[in-house]
Amino acid sequence: MKLSGLALLVAFFSKLLTISNGISNSQFLQQISSQSKYLTKEEQWFNQTLDHFSPYDHRTFGQRYYEFLDYFRIPDGPIFLKICGESACSGIPNDYLSVLAKKFGAAVVTLEHRYYGKSSPFKSLTTGNLKYLSSKQALFDLAAFRSFYQESLNVKLSRSNIENPWFVFGTSYSGALSAWFRLKFPHLTCGSLASSAVVQAVYSFSEFDKQVGESAGPECKAALQEITQLIESRLASNRKDLKALFGADELRNDGDFLYFVADAAVTAFQYGSPDKLCIPLLEAKKSGEDLVNAYATYVKEYYVKTFGVSVKTYDQENLKSTAVNGDTSDRLWWFQVCTEVAYFQVAPMNDSIRSSKVDTRYHLDLCRNVFGGGIYPEVDATNLYYGGTKIAGSKIIFTNGSQDPWRHASKQTSSPEMPSYIISCHNCGHGTDMRGCPQSPLVPEGDAKNCSSPDAVRKVREKIVEYIDLWLSQCQVSGRSSM
């Protein structure tokens, strides 16, 4: 306990020293305000093994991680490992995990996924250099980091052979990694939260588009279908002006353009902002306005400008770039899609919202065009290795939002060892339990007050707390990180 008091004093005087070194109180408060969406953005580095499956390749690379210790109950508090997914990891987000960390006295650490952000093993992202980018390698990264961090914490606390209880968290692809980590390394974690976890690799994911239609409701769905028909017609007659209307002149491939306009609609339901899409479309329909113009306004003003999506994300020529910079996530994720999980979002046979031209052939052609011949998603092998929705794990909580089209690649059936919950409300999408509403942009501490049914979120969060409390206590009784 003396060490805990010393740590607090050091932190306090460090802040005072910062202010005395030229930063005024008002500037200091502004800095705090600007970082309110992150618990920390202070980078740290770990020397990671490049190939965990080779007995003779001993190459390593620098992997970025973050730690947040403000709530840590020294020395025996739990450690919450938040998994970063398929993008650059700029820090530890201040989502609902911060509330849980405060409640349980937990340290929070997060590891950037290999290849993404600043954790690139190579200076060029050629297809050959991407051979070590996989979920299997990423899971071993997490295991190696967990051992490293526990050992380094023991050194700081002047002790040895002590294990803090660990709990793992993730959302979306990182939610799948969270579930898979518990499955493959049950001795390294007390349990996992798999939020909107896409554990089922899917070759032709037509259920995705069907859910978009259900989430939209009959009127908005009909408007979106009419827009798709009009876009296909105008694409055939005047593609140049049509693409310019959407600010997508650079998308020379018509399939890329159709995928772009389909994805723009998906985002509204996936991330808890359905009204931003449906209300203006239905108003335009009612007043007899041009629906394509109304939709183009939504795409440019919300999807591109507010949500922050770049049109070049959909350009296959851009995806071919092998340069390592701050904008490589698209190529990297497509490589994982094209080799492991597919999730090909294709038009259903009937009653589709997206264009039927966004089909399996489009996706396979993209994989071959961007990465070369021989690249193909080994979906069956992925599901065989992890179990898909039949995952045979334990102490994993699965959560999904009712409006999220990704939930059909998640585990939605519940069992005593792996409870599963669907949070039902009008704007409950991807990762609602951790992110609140809307799911993007992030609201501090995953605030749920703007969810159409805050009580639905609260009830699932209560269950999450109950299971974390139970599984952590079982770890502590056993004296290990798992049972």
GIGI-V540588 format. One record per residue. PSI is psi as a letter, one per 30 degrees, with the letter a starting at -180 (* if undefined). D_CENTER is the distance of its C-alpha to the mean C-alpha in Angstrom with 2 decimals. Layout:
BEGIN
[[PSI/D_CENTER] [PSI/D_CENTER]]
END
This chain:
BEGIN
[[f/37.01] [e/38.88] [e/35.93] [e/33.65] [e/36.17] [e/36.53] [e/32.81] [e/32.81] [e/35.90] [e/34.51] [e/31.42] [e/33.77] [f/36.21] [e/33.54] [e/32.51] [e/36.21] [e/36.78] [e/34.02] [e/35.69] [f/39.13] [g/38.11] [f/38.03] [j/35.09] [l/36.53] [e/35.39] [e/34.24] [e/32.25] [e/30.72] [e/29.72] [e/28.24] [e/26.11] [e/24.89] [e/24.20] [f/22.28] [g/20.01] [f/19.58] [f/15.87] [k/15.60] [e/17.43] [l/18.21] [g/17.79] [j/20.47] [k/19.71] [l/21.11] [k/21.55] [k/21.94] [j/23.91] [k/21.96] [k/23.63] [e/22.92] [j/23.92] [f/23.78] [g/25.79] [k/28.75] [f/31.77] [f/33.16] [j/30.39] [g/30.00] [l/28.11] [l/25.51] [l/23.15] [k/21.88] [k/18.39] [k/17.14] [l/16.35] [l/16.90] [k/18.83] [j/19.81] [g/23.08] [e/24.47] [g/24.15] [k/24.96] [j/28.02] [k/29.93] [f/30.70] [g/29.38] [l/26.30] [l/23.12] [k/20.34] [j/16.76] [j/14.44] [k/10.90] [k/8.90] [k/7.18] [b/5.27] [h/6.60] [l/7.97] [k/10.73] [j/10.48] [f/13.13] [a/13.67] [j/12.87] [k/11.74] [i/14.43] [a/12.71] [f/14.41] [e/14.12] [e/16.85] [e/19.01] [e/18.71] [e/19.51] [e/22.52] [e/23.67] [g/23.65] [h/24.72] [k/21.80] [k/20.89] [k/17.23] [l/16.13] [k/13.02] [k/13.19] [k/11.87] [k/11.13] [k/14.47] [e/15.40] [l/12.70] [b/14.00] [g/17.24] [h/16.88] [k/18.61] [f/21.44] [l/23.35] [f/24.76] [k/24.34] [h/21.60] [l/24.14] [e/23.40] [e/25.55] [f/23.66] [g/20.34] [f/21.91] [g/20.23] [j/16.64] [l/15.57] [e/13.67] [e/17.13] [e/17.71] [e/14.38] [e/15.45] [e/18.82] [e/17.42] [e/16.03] [e/19.42] [e/21.40] [e/19.65] [e/20.15] [e/23.82] [e/24.22] [e/22.90] [e/25.00] [e/28.00] [e/27.64] [e/27.42] [e/30.54] [e/32.31] [e/31.62] [g/32.97] [h/35.94] [l/35.42] [l/34.75] [h/33.50] [k/31.62] [j/28.24] [l/26.17] [k/24.21] [k/20.52] [k/17.67] [k/14.12] [k/10.93] [l/7.32] [k/4.90] [b/4.42] [e/5.52] [f/5.65] [e/7.28] [e/9.52] [e/10.29] [e/11.23] [e/13.52] [e/14.84] [e/15.61] [e/17.71] [e/19.25] [f/20.28] [h/21.02] [f/22.25] [f/24.69] [f/22.11] [k/20.35] [f/21.82] [l/18.96] [k/15.27] [k/13.09] [i/10.83] [k/9.16] [h/8.69] [j/8.90] [i/9.91] [f/12.78] [j/15.26] [k/15.61] [k/17.40] [d/19.90] [j/20.92] [i/18.36] [f/20.86] [f/19.70] [e/16.77] [e/19.45] [e/21.62] [e/19.12] [e/18.82] [e/22.61] [e/22.76] [e/20.41] [e/22.52] [l/25.77] [e/29.01] [e/30.04] [e/26.83] [e/26.16] [e/29.71] [e/29.31] [e/26.20] [e/28.17] [e/31.13] [e/29.15] [e/27.95] [e/31.60] [e/32.86] [e/30.40] [e/31.43] [e/35.05] [f/34.82] [e/32.90] [e/35.95] [e/38.46] [i/37.05] [e/33.71] [e/34.28] [e/34.75] [e/31.94] [e/29.33] [e/30.88] [e/30.53] [g/26.72] [g/26.77] [h/25.71] [e/28.92] [f/27.24] [i/25.80] [e/28.94] [k/27.56] [e/27.89] [e/25.18] [e/22.66] [e/23.97] [e/23.78] [e/20.16] [e/19.47] [f/21.40] [e/19.84] [e/16.22] [e/17.47] [e/18.57] [e/15.48] [e/13.45] [e/16.04] [e/15.55] [e/11.82] [g/11.43] [h/14.73] [h/17.31] [e/19.53] [f/22.71] [f/21.96] [e/22.29] [e/24.77] [e/27.30] [e/28.35] [e/28.49] [e/30.69] [e/32.82] [e/33.34] [e/34.28] [e/36.70] [g/38.39] [g/38.75] [l/36.67] [j/35.17] [e/31.86] [e/30.56] [e/31.36] [e/29.65] [e/26.46] [e/26.67] [e/26.97] [e/23.75] [e/21.92] [e/23.45] [e/23.44] [e/20.13] [e/17.75] [e/19.03] [e/20.67] [e/18.80] [f/15.22] [g/15.77] [k/15.20] [k/17.77] [e/20.03] [f/20.35] [f/16.80] [g/18.65] [j/21.72] [e/22.35] [e/24.75] [e/22.15] [f/19.90] [f/22.98] [k/23.03] [g/22.98] [k/23.20] [j/21.04] [a/20.11] [g/17.41] [h/16.42] [f/15.79] [e/12.10] [e/13.28] [e/15.95] [e/14.02] [e/11.38] [e/14.42] [e/16.24] [e/13.96] [e/14.18] [f/17.90] [f/18.63] [e/16.68] [f/14.78] [d/16.10] [h/14.46] [j/17.22] [j/17.16] [l/20.92] [k/23.54] [l/25.17] [e/28.90] [l/29.91] [h/28.87] [l/26.02] [e/24.39] [l/23.20] [k/25.91] [f/27.25] [f/27.24] [i/23.47] [a/24.28] [e/23.77] [e/26.26] [e/24.36] [e/21.28] [e/23.60] [e/25.57] [e/22.56] [e/21.71] [e/25.37] [e/25.91] [e/23.08] [f/23.36] [l/26.86] [l/28.64] [f/27.74] [k/23.96] [k/22.99] [j/20.13] [i/21.50] [e/19.95] [e/22.80] [e/22.63] [e/18.93] [f/19.70] [e/22.92] [e/21.38] [f/18.74] [f/20.46] [b/17.98] [f/18.39] [g/21.58] [k/19.92] [h/22.79] [a/21.19] [l/22.10] [h/20.91] [k/17.42] [k/16.39] [k/14.49] [k/13.57] [l/12.95] [k/13.93] [f/17.10] [f/16.38] [j/13.06] [f/14.09] [f/11.35] [f/13.14] [f/15.81] [g/13.92] [l/13.42] [j/16.33] [f/18.13] [k/21.42] [l/22.29] [l/24.47] [e/25.99] [f/24.02] [i/20.68] [k/20.68] [k/18.52] [k/18.31] [k/17.66] [j/17.63] [j/19.98] [l/20.58] [e/20.96] [h/17.74] [j/15.54] [b/12.39] [j/8.68] [h/8.31] [e/11.86] [e/13.04] [f/11.01] [f/10.90] [a/14.26] [k/15.48] [l/14.61] [f/10.86] [k/11.05] [l/12.80] [k/12.19] [k/15.31] [k/16.64] [g/16.46] [h/14.47] [k/17.81] [g/18.49] [f/21.90] [g/20.92] [k/19.63] [f/22.52] [i/22.95] [e/22.07] [e/24.04] [e/21.77] [e/18.85] [e/21.40] [e/22.71] [e/19.47] [e/18.80] [e/22.38] [e/21.79] [e/18.84] [e/21.25] [e/24.01] [e/22.29] [e/21.02] [e/24.59] [e/26.19] [e/24.33] [e/24.67] [e/28.35] [e/28.86] [e/27.56] [e/29.90] [e/32.79] [f/32.38] [g/31.98] [l/29.06] [f/25.26] [l/25.33] [*/27.84]]
END
